[in-house]
Amino acid sequence: MGLTTVYMTTYFLGGALGTATGTAAYARYGWVGACAIAAGFCSIAGLGWLGARRREQPKPIRPEAPARTAAR
């Protein structure tokens, strides 16, 4: 199974889950419920992004060599 297949499957499942929960929240609580579900999903995604972020060290800055000029 390719990486693209995994990506597209999870993309589809996430969209289906969001649609189902958003529709149920809207039917029961109106716009406040739908917006609360959307904010909750955004918060979960933000926390996942923060948890998966790589801690990279900045590369040391080296002075650039002077540009060479053409000899005449």
C-alpha positions as a LaTeX table, in Angstrom:
\begin{tabular}{lrrr}
\hline
Residue & $x$ (\AA) & $y$ (\AA) & $z$ (\AA) \\
\hline
Met1 & 0.00 & 0.00 & 0.00 \\
Gly2 & 1.45 & 3.33 & $-1.01$ \\
Leu3 & 1.86 & 6.42 & 1.08 \\
Thr4 & $-0.57$ & 8.31 & $-1.14$ \\
Thr5 & $-3.25$ & 5.69 & $-0.46$ \\
Val6 & $-2.82$ & 6.08 & 3.29 \\
Tyr7 & $-2.95$ & 9.87 & 2.99 \\
Met8 & $-6.08$ & 9.93 & 0.85 \\
Thr9 & $-7.86$ & 7.36 & 3.02 \\
Thr10 & $-7.21$ & 9.31 & 6.23 \\
Tyr11 & $-8.12$ & 12.56 & 4.44 \\
Phe12 & $-11.47$ & 11.07 & 3.40 \\
Leu13 & $-12.17$ & 9.57 & 6.84 \\
Gly14 & $-11.37$ & 12.86 & 8.53 \\
Gly15 & $-13.71$ & 14.72 & 6.20 \\
Ala16 & $-16.47$ & 12.19 & 6.77 \\
Leu17 & $-16.01$ & 12.38 & 10.55 \\
Gly18 & $-16.06$ & 16.18 & 10.49 \\
Thr19 & $-19.19$ & 16.24 & 8.33 \\
Ala20 & $-21.03$ & 13.74 & 10.51 \\
Thr21 & $-20.20$ & 15.44 & 13.80 \\
Gly22 & $-20.80$ & 18.92 & 12.41 \\
Thr23 & $-24.20$ & 17.93 & 11.02 \\
Ala24 & $-25.24$ & 16.25 & 14.28 \\
Ala25 & $-24.10$ & 19.26 & 16.32 \\
Tyr26 & $-25.93$ & 21.67 & 14.01 \\
Ala27 & $-29.14$ & 19.61 & 14.17 \\
Arg28 & $-29.08$ & 19.52 & 17.97 \\
Tyr29 & $-27.47$ & 22.85 & 18.99 \\
Gly30 & $-27.57$ & 25.06 & 15.89 \\
Trp31 & $-24.68$ & 27.25 & 14.80 \\
Val32 & $-23.21$ & 27.39 & 18.29 \\
Gly33 & $-22.80$ & 23.60 & 18.33 \\
Ala34 & $-21.38$ & 23.46 & 14.80 \\
Cys35 & $-18.87$ & 26.20 & 15.60 \\
Ala36 & $-17.92$ & 24.49 & 18.87 \\
Ile37 & $-17.22$ & 21.22 & 17.02 \\
Ala38 & $-15.12$ & 23.10 & 14.44 \\
Ala39 & $-13.16$ & 24.89 & 17.19 \\
Gly40 & $-12.61$ & 21.57 & 18.96 \\
Phe41 & $-11.23$ & 19.92 & 15.83 \\
Cys42 & $-8.97$ & 22.92 & 15.18 \\
Ser43 & $-7.69$ & 22.73 & 18.76 \\
Ile44 & $-6.96$ & 19.01 & 18.45 \\
Ala45 & $-5.11$ & 19.61 & 15.18 \\
Gly46 & $-3.10$ & 22.45 & 16.74 \\
Leu47 & $-2.10$ & 20.31 & 19.71 \\
Gly48 & $-1.09$ & 17.50 & 17.37 \\
Trp49 & 1.03 & 19.90 & 15.35 \\
Leu50 & 2.73 & 21.24 & 18.46 \\
Gly51 & 3.42 & 17.72 & 19.71 \\
Ala52 & 4.88 & 16.52 & 16.41 \\
Arg53 & 7.03 & 19.58 & 15.72 \\
Arg54 & 10.71 & 18.84 & 15.26 \\
Arg55 & 13.17 & 20.67 & 17.43 \\
Glu56 & 15.83 & 21.77 & 14.99 \\
Gln57 & 19.00 & 23.58 & 15.90 \\
Pro58 & 19.87 & 26.56 & 13.72 \\
Lys59 & 22.86 & 26.09 & 11.45 \\
Pro60 & 25.90 & 28.19 & 12.28 \\
Ile61 & 26.32 & 31.24 & 10.09 \\
Arg62 & 29.50 & 31.17 & 8.02 \\
Pro63 & 30.78 & 34.32 & 6.37 \\
Glu64 & 30.53 & 34.16 & 2.61 \\
Ala65 & 33.67 & 34.19 & 0.51 \\
Pro66 & 34.26 & 37.41 & $-1.42$ \\
Ala67 & 33.10 & 37.32 & $-5.02$ \\
Arg68 & 35.84 & 36.72 & $-7.57$ \\
Thr69 & 36.36 & 39.30 & $-10.26$ \\
Ala70 & 37.42 & 38.45 & $-13.79$ \\
Ala71 & 41.09 & 39.26 & $-14.58$ \\
Arg72 & 41.68 & 41.61 & $-17.51$ \\
\hline
\end{tabular}
